[in-house]
Structures are given as structure tokens and as C-alpha cells.
């Protein structure tokens, strides 16, 4: 039981490049989330998926897109990376929206 | 709208001393409250949660928190800290009708030997 896994662990991009962050969970959870963590700002919700087939914007969705590929997988795409997107990105999952969330180990992204 | 305020960004404490990390929330409806811990270079893991019932909640690693509705607080306490408690601690709230978690900005706990 791996819990929530994220790939890659580290990534460096140049401004304007695109990439997809992958997330998978093996706990049969319905809800999945993408957060970004910046110093002094806590975690901010980018997008979430309450259930398979649905996605909704969170607090800071601009510059990102998501895909809930199936119940297990939830990916985050940066179409044209900007230095302001330099951050640590966390994926999480929960049984339902109000439940305890389980977090992945994070992806540290630097945009030059 | 719901919000969380963690009043202290950094808390230094001597080893074996008690600690309290403060958290206040704002919400107009019933709330669910959480404390998460993040060890260096790791993801977040749940310390404890309040969903309903007893206002004193016990969590892992000897931590506990008390839900105080009148003061809209959910402070985290530990009677005696260890070096291994060095981490960042996040308070979070969700509420009936707005179940997405809202996180505070975090408190960095540093244990002084």
C-alpha cells in the first residue's frame, strides 16, 4: 500500500516550457487535490476533483489545468511555465471532501 | 467564507518543555478542524482532528488539541517536546457546505537542546 505517489520529485523548467505532474493513489479514495506550498503562505488549493469525472477550481487555478484520468490518477499540467510557478506541489486524496486528506511527498519545481 | 490564522510563524522551545501552538478559525457554520505536521522535505501527515463530540482531542506523538467554540480556537499542545518534534505544523479547517480544507500559514517549531 503505497498511499499517494507523485512524480517527478524534482524538476527544473525554463520559462514557457510545459510539463505534467503525475499523482496516483491506491486507497480507493473519491476525492483528490493539488496544492502548492510557498514560504509563509501555507498550502493553497489549485484544483480538486470531488469524484471521478469531475474537477473544480480552487484558490489559485490560473496557469494550470488538471485531468482526473480515472479514480486513481489526477494530473496537473503547466502549459507555459512562469517563474511565479516555482513552488512545491503536493497531491492529496481523501474518502470524501470533508475527510482526512492523505498527502504525497511533493514535487519541487523551479522555473528559470 | 472560512479562514485560519496561526498567530506564530516560529516557536522556539527548549527540549522537555511544554509547547502550545495557536490556531484561530473563522466560519459561520459547523467546522471540522485538523492539525497536520510536515517534517523537513516530506509531505504532510495528520496529527489529530476534531469532527464532533469531545472537545479535547488526542493525536499521535503525545499531541492534543482543544476545540473552543466560543473563542473559535483549536490550539495544539504537548506537555514535553523532543528534538524529533522539530517540524512545521499546519492548522486547517473545513466546514459544512464548504468541505475543502483551508490551511493556515504554518508554525515552525524548533526544539533547542
Contacts between the chains, C-beta under 8 A, distances in Angstrom:
chain1	res1	chain2	res2	distance
A	4	B	43	7.6
A	33	B	100	7.9
A	40	B	9	7.1
A	40	B	105	6.0
A	40	B	106	8.0
A	41	B	105	6.1
A	42	B	90	6.3
A	42	B	103	4.3
A	42	B	104	5.6
A	42	B	105	4.3
A	42	B	106	5.3
A	43	B	44	7.6
A	43	B	90	6.9
A	43	B	103	4.4
A	44	B	103	7.7
A	45	B	100	6.1
A	45	B	101	7.5
A	48	B	100	6.3
A	58	B	100	7.0
A	90	B	43	5.9
A	90	B	44	7.1
A	92	B	44	7.8
A	96	B	99	7.4
A	97	B	94	7.5
A	97	B	99	3.5
A	97	B	100	6.4
A	98	B	32	5.9
A	98	B	94	5.5
A	98	B	96	8.0
A	98	B	99	4.0
A	100	B	34	7.3
A	100	B	46	5.4
A	100	B	49	6.2
A	101	B	44	8.0
A	101	B	46	7.8
A	101	B	101	6.3
A	102	B	46	8.0
A	103	B	36	7.9
A	103	B	43	3.8
A	103	B	44	4.4
A	103	B	45	7.0
A	104	B	43	5.5
A	105	B	42	6.4
A	105	B	43	4.9
A	106	B	42	7.7
A	106	B	43	5.5
